[in-house]
Structure formats: C-alpha cells, structure tokens
Amino acid sequence: MQTVNDKMQIKLVWKQNEFINAHANTERGLTMQNPLRIGVIGLGLIGGLHARIVHECPNAVLAAVTDINEGAARAAAERYGCQWYADFRRMCDEAALDAVCICTPDQFHLENALYAAKKGLHLLIEKPIATTEREAREITAAAAQAGVRMMVAHVLHFDPRYAKLQEAIDQGEIGDVIHMFFRRTNPRSNGRRLGGKVSIFHFIGVHDFEMMCSYMKCRPLRAYCQRVSKVNADIGCEDTVISTITFENGAVATIELCWALPENSALGINTYAEVVGVKGAGYVTIMDQGVSLITESNVYYPDTLHWPEYNGRIQGDLKEEIHHFVTATLDGTPYITNTEHAITAVKIIEACFKSIETGLPVDIQ
C-alpha cells in the first residue's frame, strides 16, 4: 500500500525526469532530426487510427504493430510496411522502437505499460490510464523509475472548443468556478456492443471526468451517482448514469452519460459542457459539427473534428494529439495532458461505482 510519502516521491521523481528529459533524449538520439520510432499495441478502432496517423506523421516512423488477432496485425503491417507481432512483449523486445501507443482494452493497460516502460520505451496510453487508481499509480511509478516519459491520451485537450474554454478558465475570464455540467450520449449499439466488457464510465465518461478536473483546479471531495437500466437491462448494462461531484472549494459538477439513444439518431455522439464562474460562463455545444447530410433515407452529421478523413489523410483532434506526443517527446517539452488529472478521473469513477452499489454519497480519498 502506498503512503503519502511514497506518492510524493513518485511525483518528485516524475518532475525530475521531465526536467532532464531534453538531455536524456539527446543522449538516446531523440531529436527533431531523427523521427520517433513507434510501435502500436492493439489494433481495434482507435489502435488502427493510431497506426495510420503515426504512419502519416512526418516526425515519426511506424516501426511495428501488434495485436492478438494475427490477421489484423499482418494486414496493418502490409498496409504500412512495418513489422508485425502477435505478442506485444516480442515487439517490445525485438523491434527497434523509441515509444509505444497503448491502445488495448482498458484492463490490459497496466501489463502493457509496465513491460514497455521496463524496456525503456516512452508511453502514449489511450484513456483511461487504467481502471483503478492503484494501477494508474503503478504505471506512473514504473515510468518514473525507468526514466521514460508518459502521456495519457485525453483527446478533448486537442478539441479546439474544449481547449478554448480551458484557456478562458486559465486566464481568469470566468473567475472561480461555481458549477459545471457535462453531457455525453451515444447510440445504444455502443452499450450493447461493449456491455459487460467495459463500463460507460471508462469508455465515454472518463473524457468528461478528466476535463472536469482540468477545469476545476481543486480536489474533488465526494461523488454521488445514480444508474438507470432498461434498454440494456437484458445484458446487465446501464443505459444512463448521472453523477454529482462536489469539490473542496464548494463547487458542484454534474455529468450525464448515456448510451441508449435510438440507433437512427442523427447526432451519433452528442456532447455538451457548461462552466459557470463568479465572473462569467463558458459553453461547448455540439449539436452538429458544421456539416449536415441528407439522403433519401437519413439525415446525419458526419465527424469533422475527432478523426475525419479528407484529402487522403486522417485529420482532427486525434491527429493533433498524436503529433503533439511525437513532437514533445522528441524535443523534451512538457505534454499538454496532466497525468495527475488522468489519475484523479479514475479515482472519481471508482467512487461513482461505490455510490451506485451503496446508494449513498462516497468520499473521494
């Protein structure tokens, strides 16, 4: 069990690693003149996008890919001209790599990260960093001990709308925050496809829990959460969860998560954020992304921000995130995302699970 002193030492080592990173990179040959050699672990939807974006990145080389589905790994290797492996350990052992993108299901992040860090590889870990605070702290400690850098891939920091709201908060335009509200809703196919394998909190909610921590800038104290399950009751999966988080400055945040929208919903993913402070307020409203398409059978709003493909390449927030990881790793500058916020988001989610079980508010330790 970690003590407060243990956690302080981990943070101190991490800060020290950030400070000396530019010198360490030079010694290892990591400079803007030499592309970052990256391996991708896991080739599902997000992992496949990571592989393509790395392949298209001018300052990176997609050196290898790995997936337990050998067919997927072989197909990606043939498409991008890289090595492939069915075992991520063999890739970390044998491929000439500087860093890895960890894009496996959440429960495998710990194993992937510990092994890659031990091999001296920098880490880009898809959200959430882990499913428990204990595992997240273990990953952070392993990266610090190995002297490698780690970035948690929370893509909203690269969404210009959420980023502009962050900038306004940081510059004091809104003043001390009074309350926040976040909404993230998905079609029911996501809940049914993933129900039992991953929670709504970790799959979609962690985006907003982490952003809430970044906006609030103070410690969360208590979580109260309620769950509804009707559409997905037959698979033991929630339709909607509503969480209320209180903070040490007295502010309150509410997060509404749902993956029970009708399948013909034109919006697909519908998100909203509201931050109210003593001096002003900020809103992120995403009813559509500026483009609507009408066909004989449907009306829909295509993605133009997260990872749209146009002009023959993947563009958008995910591209900006991965390119930022590459550039910051090569030149030794800090990452935009904050590891402690990523861990706190996981800690809040743990409290939400306990609140659902007990029906009571739960203190966030």
VOKOLSE-827746 format. One record per residue (C-alpha): residue in three letters; chain; x negated, y negated, z. Coordinates in steps of 0.25 Angstrom, whole numbers. Last residue first. Layout:
# VOKOLSE-827746
code Ala; unit A; c1 X; c2 Y; c3 Z
...
***
This chain:
# VOKOLSE-827746
code Gln; unit A; c1 40; c2 -39; c3 -3
code Ile; unit A; c1 52; c2 -42; c3 -11
code Asp; unit A; c1 64; c2 -41; c3 -1
code Val; unit A; c1 76; c2 -34; c3 -5
code Pro; unit A; c1 90; c2 -39; c3 -6
code Leu; unit A; c1 100; c2 -27; c3 -4
code Gly; unit A; c1 108; c2 -17; c3 -12
code Thr; unit A; c1 98; c2 -7; c3 -7
code Glu; unit A; c1 94; c2 0; c3 -20
code Ile; unit A; c1 97; c2 -12; c3 -29
code Ser; unit A; c1 88; c2 -20; c3 -19
code Lys; unit A; c1 77; c2 -10; c3 -20
code Phe; unit A; c1 77; c2 -11; c3 -35
code Cys; unit A; c1 76; c2 -26; c3 -34
code Ala; unit A; c1 65; c2 -26; c3 -24
code Glu; unit A; c1 57; c2 -17; c3 -34
code Ile; unit A; c1 60; c2 -27; c3 -45
code Ile; unit A; c1 55; c2 -39; c3 -36
code Lys; unit A; c1 41; c2 -31; c3 -35
code Val; unit A; c1 40; c2 -29; c3 -50
code Ala; unit A; c1 42; c2 -44; c3 -52
code Thr; unit A; c1 32; c2 -47; c3 -42
code Ile; unit A; c1 22; c2 -38; c3 -49
code Ala; unit A; c1 24; c2 -46; c3 -62
code His; unit A; c1 23; c2 -59; c3 -55
code Glu; unit A; c1 10; c2 -54; c3 -49
code Thr; unit A; c1 4; c2 -51; c3 -62
code Asn; unit A; c1 7; c2 -65; c3 -68
code Thr; unit A; c1 9; c2 -66; c3 -83
code Ile; unit A; c1 1; c2 -77; c3 -91
code Tyr; unit A; c1 -12; c2 -69; c3 -90
code Pro; unit A; c1 -24; c2 -76; c3 -86
code Thr; unit A; c1 -36; c2 -79; c3 -95
code Gly; unit A; c1 -47; c2 -69; c3 -98
code Asp; unit A; c1 -49; c2 -72; c3 -113
code Leu; unit A; c1 -46; c2 -58; c3 -118
code Thr; unit A; c1 -35; c2 -54; c3 -108
code Ala; unit A; c1 -28; c2 -67; c3 -109
code Thr; unit A; c1 -28; c2 -66; c3 -124
code Val; unit A; c1 -23; c2 -52; c3 -124
code Phe; unit A; c1 -13; c2 -54; c3 -113
code His; unit A; c1 -8; c2 -66; c3 -120
code His; unit A; c1 -6; c2 -59; c3 -134
code Ile; unit A; c1 2; c2 -48; c3 -126
code Glu; unit A; c1 11; c2 -59; c3 -120
code Glu; unit A; c1 13; c2 -67; c3 -133
code Lys; unit A; c1 16; c2 -54; c3 -141
code Leu; unit A; c1 27; c2 -51; c3 -131
code Asp; unit A; c1 33; c2 -65; c3 -131
code Gly; unit A; c1 35; c2 -66; c3 -146
code Gln; unit A; c1 29; c2 -60; c3 -158
code Ile; unit A; c1 27; c2 -46; c3 -164
code Arg; unit A; c1 21; c2 -47; c3 -178
code Gly; unit A; c1 25; c2 -46; c3 -193
code Asn; unit A; c1 30; c2 -60; c3 -195
code Tyr; unit A; c1 41; c2 -57; c3 -184
code Glu; unit A; c1 42; c2 -47; c3 -173
code Pro; unit A; c1 49; c2 -51; c3 -160
code Trp; unit A; c1 43; c2 -48; c3 -147
code His; unit A; c1 49; c2 -56; c3 -136
code Leu; unit A; c1 53; c2 -69; c3 -143
code Thr; unit A; c1 62; c2 -67; c3 -155
code Asp; unit A; c1 70; c2 -55; c3 -152
code Pro; unit A; c1 82; c2 -54; c3 -161
code Tyr; unit A; c1 96; c2 -60; c3 -157
code Tyr; unit A; c1 107; c2 -51; c3 -161
code Val; unit A; c1 121; c2 -51; c3 -168
code Asn; unit A; c1 126; c2 -38; c3 -174
code Ser; unit A; c1 133; c2 -30; c3 -184
code Glu; unit A; c1 133; c2 -38; c3 -197
code Thr; unit A; c1 120; c2 -45; c3 -192
code Ile; unit A; c1 118; c2 -58; c3 -185
code Leu; unit A; c1 104; c2 -62; c3 -180
code Ser; unit A; c1 101; c2 -72; c3 -169
code Val; unit A; c1 88; c2 -79; c3 -167
code Gly; unit A; c1 84; c2 -89; c3 -157
code Gln; unit A; c1 81; c2 -79; c3 -146
code Asp; unit A; c1 95; c2 -76; c3 -140
code Met; unit A; c1 102; c2 -78; c3 -127
code Ile; unit A; c1 88; c2 -81; c3 -121
code Thr; unit A; c1 90; c2 -92; c3 -111
code Val; unit A; c1 77; c2 -96; c3 -102
code Tyr; unit A; c1 81; c2 -107; c3 -92
code Gly; unit A; c1 74; c2 -117; c3 -84
code Ala; unit A; c1 79; c2 -125; c3 -72
code Gly; unit A; c1 75; c2 -138; c3 -66
code Lys; unit A; c1 69; c2 -146; c3 -53
code Val; unit A; c1 73; c2 -137; c3 -42
code Gly; unit A; c1 72; c2 -124; c3 -50
code Val; unit A; c1 81; c2 -115; c3 -59
code Val; unit A; c1 75; c2 -104; c3 -67
code Glu; unit A; c1 84; c2 -97; c3 -77
code Ala; unit A; c1 81; c2 -85; c3 -86
code Tyr; unit A; c1 89; c2 -78; c3 -97
code Thr; unit A; c1 87; c2 -65; c3 -105
code Asn; unit A; c1 96; c2 -57; c3 -114
code Ile; unit A; c1 89; c2 -45; c3 -121
code Gly; unit A; c1 98; c2 -40; c3 -132
code Leu; unit A; c1 105; c2 -52; c3 -136
code Ala; unit A; c1 115; c2 -47; c3 -146
code Ser; unit A; c1 121; c2 -37; c3 -136
code Asn; unit A; c1 125; c2 -25; c3 -144
code Glu; unit A; c1 120; c2 -15; c3 -134
code Pro; unit A; c1 128; c2 -21; c3 -123
code Leu; unit A; c1 120; c2 -27; c3 -112
code Ala; unit A; c1 117; c2 -17; c3 -100
code Trp; unit A; c1 102; c2 -20; c3 -98
code Cys; unit A; c1 104; c2 -31; c3 -87
code Leu; unit A; c1 95; c2 -39; c3 -78
code Glu; unit A; c1 99; c2 -51; c3 -70
code Ile; unit A; c1 88; c2 -58; c3 -62
code Thr; unit A; c1 91; c2 -68; c3 -51
code Ala; unit A; c1 81; c2 -77; c3 -45
code Val; unit A; c1 82; c2 -85; c3 -31
code Ala; unit A; c1 73; c2 -96; c3 -26
code Gly; unit A; c1 71; c2 -97; c3 -11
code Asn; unit A; c1 56; c2 -100; c3 -12
code Glu; unit A; c1 53; c2 -85; c3 -7
code Phe; unit A; c1 61; c2 -80; c3 -19
code Thr; unit A; c1 74; c2 -73; c3 -20
code Ile; unit A; c1 77; c2 -63; c3 -31
code Thr; unit A; c1 91; c2 -59; c3 -36
code Ser; unit A; c1 92; c2 -47; c3 -45
code Ile; unit A; c1 104; c2 -43; c3 -54
code Val; unit A; c1 103; c2 -29; c3 -61
code Thr; unit A; c1 111; c2 -25; c3 -73
code Asp; unit A; c1 114; c2 -12; c3 -80
code Glu; unit A; c1 106; c2 -3; c3 -71
code Cys; unit A; c1 102; c2 12; c3 -75
code Gly; unit A; c1 107; c2 25; c3 -69
code Ile; unit A; c1 109; c2 31; c3 -83
code Asp; unit A; c1 124; c2 31; c3 -82
code Ala; unit A; c1 125; c2 18; c3 -75
code Asn; unit A; c1 119; c2 10; c3 -87
code Val; unit A; c1 131; c2 3; c3 -91
code Lys; unit A; c1 136; c2 2; c3 -77
code Ser; unit A; c1 124; c2 -1; c3 -68
code Val; unit A; c1 123; c2 -14; c3 -60
code Arg; unit A; c1 112; c2 -18; c3 -50
code Gln; unit A; c1 110; c2 -28; c3 -40
code Cys; unit A; c1 97; c2 -34; c3 -35
code Tyr; unit A; c1 92; c2 -42; c3 -23
code Ala; unit A; c1 77; c2 -46; c3 -22
code Arg; unit A; c1 70; c2 -54; c3 -11
code Leu; unit A; c1 57; c2 -62; c3 -9
code Pro; unit A; c1 51; c2 -66; c3 -22
code Arg; unit A; c1 38; c2 -74; c3 -21
code Cys; unit A; c1 36; c2 -87; c3 -28
code Lys; unit A; c1 33; c2 -92; c3 -42
code Met; unit A; c1 47; c2 -92; c3 -47
code Tyr; unit A; c1 45; c2 -92; c3 -62
code Ser; unit A; c1 34; c2 -81; c3 -62
code Cys; unit A; c1 42; c2 -72; c3 -53
code Met; unit A; c1 55; c2 -74; c3 -61
code Met; unit A; c1 47; c2 -70; c3 -73
code Glu; unit A; c1 43; c2 -57; c3 -67
code Phe; unit A; c1 57; c2 -54; c3 -63
code Asp; unit A; c1 62; c2 -58; c3 -77
code His; unit A; c1 53; c2 -49; c3 -85
code Val; unit A; c1 55; c2 -38; c3 -74
code Gly; unit A; c1 69; c2 -37; c3 -77
code Ile; unit A; c1 68; c2 -30; c3 -91
code Phe; unit A; c1 62; c2 -17; c3 -89
code His; unit A; c1 57; c2 -17; c3 -75
code Phe; unit A; c1 70; c2 -22; c3 -69
code Ile; unit A; c1 79; c2 -14; c3 -79
code Ser; unit A; c1 73; c2 -2; c3 -73
code Val; unit A; c1 65; c2 8; c3 -81
code Lys; unit A; c1 67; c2 23; c3 -85
code Gly; unit A; c1 80; c2 25; c3 -79
code Gly; unit A; c1 87; c2 16; c3 -89
code Leu; unit A; c1 78; c2 13; c3 -101
code Arg; unit A; c1 86; c2 16; c3 -113
code Arg; unit A; c1 99; c2 13; c3 -106
code Gly; unit A; c1 95; c2 0; c3 -100
code Asn; unit A; c1 89; c2 -4; c3 -113
code Ser; unit A; c1 101; c2 0; c3 -121
code Arg; unit A; c1 110; c2 -9; c3 -112
code Pro; unit A; c1 105; c2 -21; c3 -119
code Asn; unit A; c1 97; c2 -31; c3 -111
code Thr; unit A; c1 98; c2 -42; c3 -101
code Arg; unit A; c1 88; c2 -51; c3 -94
code Arg; unit A; c1 93; c2 -62; c3 -85
code Phe; unit A; c1 85; c2 -71; c3 -76
code Phe; unit A; c1 89; c2 -81; c3 -65
code Met; unit A; c1 80; c2 -90; c3 -57
code His; unit A; c1 83; c2 -99; c3 -45
code Ile; unit A; c1 77; c2 -111; c3 -37
code Val; unit A; c1 64; c2 -112; c3 -43
code Asp; unit A; c1 55; c2 -124; c3 -39
code Gly; unit A; c1 54; c2 -134; c3 -49
code Ile; unit A; c1 59; c2 -132; c3 -64
code Glu; unit A; c1 48; c2 -141; c3 -70
code Gly; unit A; c1 38; c2 -136; c3 -61
code Gln; unit A; c1 27; c2 -133; c3 -72
code Asp; unit A; c1 27; c2 -118; c3 -68
code Ile; unit A; c1 43; c2 -118; c3 -69
code Ala; unit A; c1 42; c2 -125; c3 -83
code Glu; unit A; c1 31; c2 -116; c3 -88
code Gln; unit A; c1 39; c2 -103; c3 -83
code Leu; unit A; c1 51; c2 -108; c3 -91
code Lys; unit A; c1 42; c2 -110; c3 -103
code Ala; unit A; c1 37; c2 -96; c3 -102
code Tyr; unit A; c1 51; c2 -90; c3 -100
code Arg; unit A; c1 55; c2 -96; c3 -114
code Pro; unit A; c1 42; c2 -94; c3 -121
code Asp; unit A; c1 42; c2 -79; c3 -118
code Phe; unit A; c1 28; c2 -75; c3 -114
code His; unit A; c1 30; c2 -75; c3 -99
code Leu; unit A; c1 42; c2 -67; c3 -102
code Val; unit A; c1 33; c2 -56; c3 -107
code His; unit A; c1 29; c2 -50; c3 -93
code Ala; unit A; c1 17; c2 -41; c3 -98
code Val; unit A; c1 9; c2 -39; c3 -85
code Met; unit A; c1 -5; c2 -43; c3 -87
code Met; unit A; c1 -17; c2 -36; c3 -81
code Arg; unit A; c1 -32; c2 -39; c3 -82
code Val; unit A; c1 -43; c2 -29; c3 -79
code Gly; unit A; c1 -53; c2 -29; c3 -67
code Ala; unit A; c1 -50; c2 -14; c3 -64
code Gln; unit A; c1 -47; c2 -18; c3 -49
code Ala; unit A; c1 -38; c2 -29; c3 -54
code Ala; unit A; c1 -30; c2 -20; c3 -64
code Ala; unit A; c1 -29; c2 -10; c3 -53
code Ala; unit A; c1 -23; c2 -20; c3 -43
code Thr; unit A; c1 -13; c2 -25; c3 -53
code Ile; unit A; c1 -8; c2 -11; c3 -57
code Glu; unit A; c1 -7; c2 -7; c3 -42
code Arg; unit A; c1 0; c2 -19; c3 -39
code Ala; unit A; c1 10; c2 -16; c3 -50
code Glu; unit A; c1 12; c2 -2; c3 -45
code Arg; unit A; c1 15; c2 -7; c3 -31
code Glu; unit A; c1 25; c2 -18; c3 -36
code Thr; unit A; c1 33; c2 -7; c3 -43
code Thr; unit A; c1 37; c2 -4; c3 -58
code Ala; unit A; c1 24; c2 -9; c3 -64
code Ile; unit A; c1 19; c2 -21; c3 -72
code Pro; unit A; c1 33; c2 -23; c3 -77
code Lys; unit A; c1 31; c2 -27; c3 -88
code Glu; unit A; c1 21; c2 -23; c3 -98
code Ile; unit A; c1 6; c2 -22; c3 -93
code Leu; unit A; c1 -5; c2 -29; c3 -100
code Leu; unit A; c1 -17; c2 -23; c3 -94
code His; unit A; c1 -32; c2 -25; c3 -96
code Leu; unit A; c1 -40; c2 -12; c3 -97
code Gly; unit A; c1 -51; c2 -8; c3 -88
code Lys; unit A; c1 -49; c2 7; c3 -88
code Lys; unit A; c1 -43; c2 7; c3 -74
code Ala; unit A; c1 -34; c2 -4; c3 -78
code Ala; unit A; c1 -29; c2 5; c3 -89
code Tyr; unit A; c1 -26; c2 16; c3 -79
code Leu; unit A; c1 -19; c2 8; c3 -69
code Ala; unit A; c1 -11; c2 1; c3 -79
code Asn; unit A; c1 -5; c2 13; c3 -86
code Glu; unit A; c1 -2; c2 20; c3 -73
code Leu; unit A; c1 5; c2 8; c3 -67
code His; unit A; c1 12; c2 4; c3 -80
code Phe; unit A; c1 18; c2 18; c3 -81
code Gln; unit A; c1 31; c2 15; c3 -73
code Asp; unit A; c1 34; c2 3; c3 -82
code Pro; unit A; c1 35; c2 11; c3 -95
code Thr; unit A; c1 22; c2 9; c3 -104
code Cys; unit A; c1 18; c2 -4; c3 -110
code Ile; unit A; c1 4; c2 -6; c3 -104
code Cys; unit A; c1 -4; c2 -15; c3 -113
code Val; unit A; c1 -19; c2 -11; c3 -112
code Ala; unit A; c1 -32; c2 -19; c3 -112
code Asp; unit A; c1 -46; c2 -18; c3 -116
code Leu; unit A; c1 -46; c2 -5; c3 -124
code Ala; unit A; c1 -55; c2 4; c3 -132
code Ala; unit A; c1 -46; c2 17; c3 -131
code Glu; unit A; c1 -51; c2 29; c3 -123
code Asp; unit A; c1 -48; c2 28; c3 -109
code Cys; unit A; c1 -36; c2 18; c3 -109
code Met; unit A; c1 -30; c2 26; c3 -121
code Arg; unit A; c1 -32; c2 39; c3 -114
code Arg; unit A; c1 -25; c2 34; c3 -102
code Phe; unit A; c1 -13; c2 29; c3 -110
code Asp; unit A; c1 -11; c2 43; c3 -115
code Ala; unit A; c1 -4; c2 45; c3 -129
code Tyr; unit A; c1 -15; c2 37; c3 -136
code Trp; unit A; c1 -16; c2 29; c3 -148
code Gln; unit A; c1 -28; c2 21; c3 -155
code Cys; unit A; c1 -25; c2 9; c3 -164
code Gly; unit A; c1 -21; c2 6; c3 -178
code Tyr; unit A; c1 -8; c2 -2; c3 -175
code Arg; unit A; c1 2; c2 7; c3 -182
code Glu; unit A; c1 -5; c2 20; c3 -180
code Ala; unit A; c1 -8; c2 17; c3 -166
code Ala; unit A; c1 7; c2 14; c3 -163
code Ala; unit A; c1 11; c2 26; c3 -170
code Arg; unit A; c1 2; c2 35; c3 -162
code Ala; unit A; c1 6; c2 29; c3 -149
code Ala; unit A; c1 21; c2 31; c3 -152
code Gly; unit A; c1 19; c2 45; c3 -157
code Glu; unit A; c1 11; c2 48; c3 -145
code Asn; unit A; c1 22; c2 44; c3 -135
code Ile; unit A; c1 14; c2 44; c3 -122
code Asp; unit A; c1 10; c2 30; c3 -127
code Thr; unit A; c1 -4; c2 24; c3 -130
code Val; unit A; c1 -9; c2 13; c3 -139
code Ala; unit A; c1 -23; c2 9; c3 -143
code Ala; unit A; c1 -32; c2 -3; c3 -148
code Leu; unit A; c1 -22; c2 -13; c3 -151
code Val; unit A; c1 -32; c2 -25; c3 -153
code Ala; unit A; c1 -30; c2 -38; c3 -147
code Asn; unit A; c1 -34; c2 -53; c3 -150
code Pro; unit A; c1 -26; c2 -54; c3 -163
code Cys; unit A; c1 -13; c2 -47; c3 -157
code Glu; unit A; c1 -6; c2 -39; c3 -167
code His; unit A; c1 -10; c2 -25; c3 -162
code Val; unit A; c1 -7; c2 -31; c3 -148
code Ile; unit A; c1 7; c2 -35; c3 -152
code Arg; unit A; c1 9; c2 -21; c3 -159
code Ala; unit A; c1 5; c2 -13; c3 -146
code His; unit A; c1 12; c2 -22; c3 -137
code Leu; unit A; c1 25; c2 -20; c3 -145
code Gly; unit A; c1 24; c2 -5; c3 -145
code Gly; unit A; c1 21; c2 -6; c3 -130
code Ile; unit A; c1 34; c2 -14; c3 -128
code Leu; unit A; c1 43; c2 -4; c3 -136
code Gly; unit A; c1 36; c2 8; c3 -131
code Leu; unit A; c1 21; c2 10; c3 -134
code Gly; unit A; c1 15; c2 12; c3 -120
code Ile; unit A; c1 1; c2 9; c3 -117
code Val; unit A; c1 -5; c2 -1; c3 -127
code Gly; unit A; c1 -20; c2 -2; c3 -128
code Ile; unit A; c1 -27; c2 -16; c3 -130
code Arg; unit A; c1 -41; c2 -20; c3 -136
code Leu; unit A; c1 -42; c2 -35; c3 -133
code Pro; unit A; c1 -48; c2 -42; c3 -145
code Asn; unit A; c1 -62; c2 -47; c3 -144
code Gln; unit A; c1 -65; c2 -62; c3 -148
code Met; unit A; c1 -55; c2 -66; c3 -137
code Thr; unit A; c1 -64; c2 -60; c3 -127
code Leu; unit A; c1 -64; c2 -46; c3 -120
code Gly; unit A; c1 -78; c2 -41; c3 -121
code Arg; unit A; c1 -78; c2 -34; c3 -108
code Glu; unit A; c1 -88; c2 -44; c3 -102
code Thr; unit A; c1 -80; c2 -55; c3 -108
code Asn; unit A; c1 -67; c2 -50; c3 -102
code Ala; unit A; c1 -73; c2 -49; c3 -88
code His; unit A; c1 -77; c2 -64; c3 -89
code Ala; unit A; c1 -63; c2 -68; c3 -92
code Asn; unit A; c1 -57; c2 -59; c3 -82
code Ile; unit A; c1 -65; c2 -65; c3 -70
code Phe; unit A; c1 -54; c2 -73; c3 -65
code Glu; unit A; c1 -43; c2 -64; c3 -68
code Asn; unit A; c1 -50; c2 -53; c3 -61
code Gln; unit A; c1 -52; c2 -61; c3 -49
code Lys; unit A; c1 -37; c2 -64; c3 -49
code Trp; unit A; c1 -34; c2 -49; c3 -49
code Val; unit A; c1 -44; c2 -47; c3 -38
code Leu; unit A; c1 -37; c2 -57; c3 -29
code Lys; unit A; c1 -23; c2 -52; c3 -32
code Ile; unit A; c1 -27; c2 -38; c3 -29
code Gln; unit A; c1 -34; c2 -43; c3 -16
code Met; unit A; c1 -21; c2 -50; c3 -12
code Lys; unit A; c1 -13; c2 -37; c3 -15
code Asp; unit A; c1 -22; c2 -29; c3 -6
code Asn; unit A; c1 -22; c2 -40; c3 5
code Val; unit A; c1 -6; c2 -39; c3 5
code Thr; unit A; c1 -7; c2 -24; c3 7
code Gln; unit A; c1 -5; c2 -14; c3 -4
code Met; unit A; c1 0; c2 0; c3 0
***
